[in-house]
Amino acid sequence: MARVINNTVLSNVSLVGRLDILRDLFGKVYVTHEVREEVLRGIEEGYAFLERAEVEIKIGEDAWLELVGFDSPEEEQSFREYARTLGYGEASCLALAKHRGWLVLTDDQEARRVLQREGLEVTGTLGVLRLAVENGLLTLEEGNALLQEMVRGGYHSPYEDLGDVS
């Protein structure tokens, strides 16, 4: 299943310098134009850790963080509907997930509620870290250290230990 990432998860993983986790877990992750704009605004606001993500976001099938846009009027319409209550980054990810059957990587609570209500698949930063541990990319201790670094950087995690995440 293809995955589209929101700025929240992309920022958390970028903050700890571990974009490789996303690449190693998923191979390819899609980034909407709206999410890329959020990344660029973050860099302008002084969040230098986002520069690596911006460099990795490319156009073309050989990119692992591939820039993607809407392909149909239906996707554009769904984006407009979602954007009434969500930010543009979240709305763009949900529109693609709805029409393409993609999983959304987001920590945004309202976006997660909408995805779950519509029966669409979602995971977030904790899910990514937990999956990295389960797949042997990280030890539990390494995963917890990254989680704590994210929390120190401003991530509001409902868990302090990945061992508690089901």
C-alpha positions in Angstrom: 0.0 0.0 0.0 1.3 3.4 -0.9 1.7 6.0 1.8 1.3 9.8 1.9 3.0 11.8 4.7 1.8 14.8 6.5 4.1 17.5 7.8 3.7 16.4 11.5 5.3 13.0 11.0 7.8 14.3 8.4 8.9 17.0 10.9 9.3 14.6 13.8 11.4 12.2 11.9 13.5 15.1 10.4 14.0 16.6 13.8 15.9 13.5 14.9 17.8 13.2 11.6 16.3 9.8 10.7 14.5 10.2 7.4 16.2 6.8 6.6 13.6 5.1 8.8 10.8 6.1 6.5 12.8 5.1 3.4 13.8 1.8 4.9 10.3 0.9 6.1 8.3 2.0 3.1 10.6 2.4 0.2 8.6 5.3 -1.3 6.5 7.9 0.5 4.5 10.5 -1.2 4.5 14.2 -0.3 1.8 16.5 -1.5 2.6 20.0 -2.8 0.7 21.4 0.2 2.9 19.5 2.7 6.0 20.6 0.8 4.9 24.2 1.2 4.6 23.6 4.9 8.1 22.3 4.9 9.4 25.3 3.1 7.6 27.7 5.5 9.1 25.8 8.4 12.6 26.3 6.9 11.9 30.0 6.5 10.8 30.2 10.1 14.1 28.8 11.2 13.5 25.0 11.5 16.7 24.1 9.8 16.2 20.4 10.5 13.6 20.4 7.7 16.2 21.2 5.1 17.1 17.5 4.7 13.5 16.6 4.0 13.2 19.4 1.4 16.3 18.1 -0.4 14.9 14.6 -0.5 11.5 15.6 -1.9 11.7 15.1 -5.6 9.6 14.6 -8.7 9.8 11.3 -10.5 9.5 7.6 -9.9 13.1 7.3 -8.8 12.5 9.6 -5.8 11.8 8.0 -2.5 10.0 11.1 -1.1 8.0 11.8 -4.2 6.1 15.0 -4.8 2.6 14.3 -5.9 -0.4 16.3 -6.9 -4.1 15.8 -7.6 -4.9 13.8 -10.7 -8.6 14.3 -11.0 -11.4 16.7 -10.3 -12.7 14.3 -7.7 -9.4 14.5 -5.7 -9.5 18.3 -6.0 -13.1 18.4 -4.8 -12.3 16.2 -1.8 -9.4 18.4 -0.9 -11.7 21.5 -0.9 -14.2 19.7 1.3 -11.5 18.5 3.8 -9.9 22.0 3.8 -13.0 23.5 5.3 -12.0 21.9 8.7 -8.4 20.8 8.2 -5.1 22.5 7.2 -4.1 22.2 3.5 -1.4 19.6 4.2 -3.8 17.3 6.1 -6.6 18.0 3.6 -4.4 17.1 0.6 -3.2 13.8 2.2 -6.8 12.8 3.0 -8.0 13.6 -0.5 -5.3 11.3 -2.0 -6.0 8.6 0.6 -9.7 8.6 -0.1 -9.3 8.3 -3.9 -6.2 6.2 -4.1 -6.6 3.9 -1.1 -3.4 5.2 0.5 -2.3 5.0 4.1 -1.8 8.5 5.7 1.1 9.2 8.0 -0.2 11.9 10.3 -0.3 12.9 14.0 -3.0 15.5 13.5 -5.9 14.4 15.7 -8.7 15.9 13.7 -7.3 14.4 10.5 -7.0 11.0 12.3 -10.6 11.2 13.4 -11.8 11.9 9.8 -9.7 9.1 8.4 -11.0 6.6 11.0 -14.6 7.8 10.5 -14.2 7.2 6.7 -12.6 3.8 7.2 -9.2 5.0 5.8 -5.9 3.7 7.2 -3.7 5.9 9.3 -0.6 5.7 11.5 1.7 8.4 12.9 5.0 9.0 14.5 4.5 6.4 17.2 3.4 3.8 14.6 6.5 4.5 12.5 8.8 4.1 15.4 7.0 1.0 16.6 7.2 -0.5 13.1 10.9 0.3 12.9 11.4 -1.6 16.2 9.3 -4.5 15.0 11.2 -4.8 11.7 14.6 -4.7 13.4 15.6 -1.3 12.1 15.8 0.0 15.7 16.1 -1.6 19.1 13.4 -0.7 21.6 16.0 1.4 23.4 17.0 3.3 20.2 13.3 3.8 19.4 12.6 5.2 22.9 15.7 7.5 22.6 14.4 8.9 19.4 10.9 9.3 20.9 12.4 11.2 23.8 14.4 13.4 21.5 11.2 14.2 19.5 9.4 15.1 22.8 12.2 17.4 23.8 11.8 19.0 20.3 8.1 19.6 20.9 6.3 16.4 19.9 3.4 15.8 22.2 3.4 12.1 22.6 0.7 10.2 24.5 3.3 7.6 25.4 6.8 7.8 27.0 7.8 4.2 26.0 7.2 2.5 22.7 6.7 -0.8 24.6 3.4 0.7 25.7 2.2 1.3 22.2 -0.1 -1.4 20.8 
